[in-house]
Amino acid sequence: MTSQGQGKRPRVFYGWWLVALTGLIMSLGSVPLFHALGVWSVALERQFQWSRTQLSFAFVLSRAEAGFLGPVEGYLSDRLGTRRMVLIGLSILGPGYFLFGQTHALWMFYLTYVIMSFGNGLGSWIPMVTALNNWFLRRRSTAVAWANVGNRLGALVLVPAIAWAVDPDADRLGWQATASILGGVVLALAVPLYLVIRNRPEEYGQYPDGVPGPEAQSPSGPAAAPSSQAQDTGLTTREALRTSAFWLVSFGHAFTVALLVTLSSHLALMLTDEEFGLSLQTAAWVITTYIATSMVCHPIGGYIGDHLPKNWAIFVSSVIQAASVFAITLTHTAPMAFLFAVVFGIGDGGRNPLTLAIRGDYFGRRAYATILGMSQIPMNITILMAPLLVGVYRDVWGSYNPPFLAVAAVSVLGGLMFLFSKNPMAQRSRAGGAASGD
């Protein structure tokens, strides 16, 4: 198979097929687990009378799982490859959905949520982003952005569909049957997805970004493809941990994403409270609006990240996200909720793809998955508390406004951390050039 890239150049570079597969796989896991968490919570609260704190704790457990096992998931992705990890992860995620559909007690809700999060972590985010990092260099931000477009497109379909199916005020499928259907879909797709995923372009005689070998060696060619040695350049995990960039990016990502995960847990609950008084279906459409806006803005964010400093773009996007939350706490009306959704989606579209792509720029390809997994330790230690504390405040004081404002301020702090981070690969290159000049 190594001769594939040395013959006729394929019409469509496989990396772009991988982008579409990434969007599909992330939709199967992250959309029901995170984007639709608030929708599930409304149905569970209605049936079991669990408090907001109790419901939020499921997300805390899922983040704790990611924090503890993230380094393992990253290490396995580097060692086993994306294909095997997807098969393993989906084989756990599918039964996890089935178990979730059988939930009858709080402890079982927590257990099944951890199982589903574990399967999603093994087979979705880390391995698929790692594969994109292998297949793209110059267009890395654009590739990650379009993969997230696919994920958001899945959310546009799944969040309203799940809300329609589980609505406790209507006689439809119910949340148990809906969860079981999701489990069946995941298991049915596990093997076909395994068969079509490719780990690295070099295994198929190709080059990152679709640059063909013969043209790459020609000065008149479009761009020089990296040599096999250059393709594996980058920092080791130990080297990355010694840089300030690793910690700034890890905590910066944690602080900026804390706002997103808090909204995933509590936005639907807040919008259906008496203070707002929206129906569950309307709340789902608000969530869908920010997802749709984010989806449209992801390619723009990816383009900006490929042409302008990523750390500046992340900072500006974080400020936009925070501003939207400040707005929604001022006026509790349906028009303001939809305005919030549009502004927040713009910020999310600019921030989300770049927080992943910037790691490829800063740390290279050598140990990308392991470094990404290690960064989940500080990231998840920080963000696992946000939804829980917001839920506690709401249960005790009856309002979401102060904790939402606090999380928005933390998001701006995270943007500042990205802003002050410096590229260690570029610093190493400049230091090497200076040394050779001496």
C-alpha positions, 0 to 999 in steps of 0.5 A, a space after each residue: 500500500 505504500 506505493 499509493 501516493 507515488 502513483 497517480 495523485 488521488 482526486 480528493 486528498 484522503 485527509 479531507 475524508 478524514 475530516 468528515 469522519 472526524 465530524 461524524 465520530 465526534 457527533 456520535 459521542 460528544 453531542 449526546 453526552 455534552 451538547 444535549 446534557 441539559 436536555 437529558 437533565 430536564 427529562 431526568 429531573 422531571 422523572 426522578 426529582 434530582 437536584 441541579 447539583 446532583 445532575 451536574 455531578 454526572 459531568 464532574 465525574 465525566 471530566 474526572 475520568 478524562 483527567 485521570 485517563 486522558 494521558 492513557 488515552 493519549 499514549 494509546 493513541 500514539 501507540 495503537 493508532 487512531 483506527 484501533 482506538 476508534 473501534 475500542 472506544 465505540 465498542 464501549 460507548 454503544 453499550 454505555 448508551 444501552 446502560 444509560 437507557 436502563 438507569 433507575 437510580 442516581 448511582 447508575 446515572 453516574 456510572 453509565 455517564 462515566 462509561 460513556 465518557 470513557 468510550 467517547 474519550 478512547 474513540 473520539 476526541 483525542 485519536 481523531 484530532 491526532 489523526 488530523 494532526 498527522 494528515 495536515 500541517 499547513 492547513 491544520 487549523 482549517 482541517 480541525 475547523 471543518 471537522 468541528 463543522 461536521 460535529 456541529 452539524 450533527 448537533 443541529 440534527 441531534 439536539 432538537 431530535 433528542 429534545 423532541 424524543 425525550 420531552 416529558 410533556 409529550 408522549 413520544 419515545 422517552 429518554 430510555 428508548 432514545 438512549 438505546 437507539 443511540 447505542 444501537 447506531 454507535 455499535 452498527 457503525 463501529 466496524 465500518 468506521 474502523 475499516 475506513 480510517 487511516 492513521 498517517 499519510 506516510 503509511 500510504 505513500 502520501 504526505 501531509 496536506 496532500 503534497 505529492 512526493 515528486 512535486 515536493 522535491 521540485 523547487 517549482 512544486 507547490 510546497 516542499 513536503 516534509 521529509 520522513 524525519 521532519 514529519 516526526 519532529 516535535 517535542 517529546 512529552 517530557 520536553 513539552 511539560 518543561 515549557 511554559 507554553 504547555 501549562 499556559 495552553 492547558 490552563 487557558 484551554 481549561 478556563 475558556 472551555 469551562 464556559 462551554 461546559 457550564 452552558 452544556 450542563 445548565 443552559 437548558 435548565 436555566 431557560 426552562 426555569 420560571 425566570 425565563 419560562 421557555 419550553 424545553 423545545 424552545 430551549 433546544 432551539 436556542 442551543 441549536 442556534 448557537 451550535 449553528 452559528 458556531 458551525 458557520 464561523 468554524 471555517 472562518 476561525 480555521 482560516 484566520 488561524 492558518 494566516 494570523 497568530 492563533 493565540 491572538 485569535 483565541 483571546 478575541 474569541 474568548 472575549 466575545 464568548 464572555 460578552 454574550 454571557 454578560 448579555 444574557 444575564 441582563 435581560 431574561 427574554 426569549 429574544 435575548 436568549 437567541 441573541 446570546 446564542 448568535 454571539 456565543 456561537 461566533 466566539 465559539 467558532 473562532 476559539 474551538 478549532 484553534 485551541 487544538 491546532 495551536 498544540 500541533 504548532 507548539 509541540 509538533 507531531 512526535 508525541 501529539 496525542 500523549 501531550 494532548 492527553 497530559 494537558 487534560 490533567 490540569 484542564 479537567 481538574 479546573 473545568 470539572 468544578 465549574 458545572 458543579 459549583 454553578 449547580 450548587 449556587 443555583 440550588 442554594 440561592 436560586 439564581 444562575 446570574 452570578 455564577 454565569 458571570 464568574 465563569 465568563 470572567 474566567 473564560 477571559 482569563 483563559 484567553 489571556 493565557 493563550 495570548 501570553 503563550 509562546 511557540 516553543 518549536 519556533 523558539 527552538 528553531 530561532 535558537 538553533 539558527 542563532 547557534 549555527 550563525 555563531 
